[in-house]
Every structure is written in structure tokens, then in C-alpha cells.
Amino acid sequence: MFHFSSASLAALSKCHPHLQAIAQAAILEIDFKVLDSTRGRDAQERAFNGGFSKVHFGDSAHNYVPAIAFDLFPAPYDWNNKDAFIRLSEVILAMPKKLKLKGLDGKPLKLRWGGDWDMNGDIRDGWDMPHFELYPWRDWAKKSKLYED
């Protein structure tokens, strides 16, 4: 059985309760770290300037409290191991149905994975393999507030 480090738990504690439930259920099946959740203005601009994000502060699902996105890093911890990211995505994306989580519309909760931005099953558009967000994130953002650090 796997468990989260204190750093993963700290990042996860800043997430929307649905994301927390998904991660807590998933760690029972697969080993991974929670790298990131809520990002304030400075952190988002650093991510943008470093090429880790394509958007400025306010245009990322990470910029809200509670966080409506998190970044996960699967074991074995190798950024080039695309198969590990795919395996993790399969577990994470199945969790809303397993947990019977509902979206804002009362229908089954949807997640969008950064490995398949347009959600069509083709991961060639996926440049952000660690990223998962409540979908559609802008609707969830209306229920949250911007995180100013």
C-alpha cells in the first residue's frame, strides 16, 4: 500500500474536496506524488516564465482557492517515463465514477488531463502530463476565489 509524503499532503490540503477524495482513493492503487495545487501570482508567473505553464496568473485552474487543479508525478519518478503518466491518468480519470462524484450540473464529475487537453483520447496534444483539473475549470472557478499570495 502506498501513502503520501508530508509535502504531498500539504499540497493536497489546498485542493477542492473532490480532488482530495480522488487522490486519497488513487494512492491506494498506484504510487504518485502531489507536486502542485494552488499557485499565487508569483508562483504562476514563475511557472509561465519557466515554460511550465502557457498562461499568466488568473488564467490557470491552479490560481484558485481551493485549487481546482493539481499536478501529479507517478512512480517511478522519471519525467521521461510517459507510460507511468498514462497509467496514473487511467487511475485518476476513473476515480470520479468509482467515487460517484458529481459536477456542478449534478451529472458525473469530469476531469481534464493535461495529457489529453481536448479530451478526445489522443495524447499527442498532451504536453502537460502531470496536470489534472475539474472540468470545465472556469465554471468551477466561479465557485472559488483567486489566490493572491
Summary of the structure (lengths in Angstrom):
residues: 149
radius of gyration: 14.3
end to end distance: 35.4
largest distance: 38.0
contacts: 438
relative contact order: 0.19
helix: 37%
strand: 19%
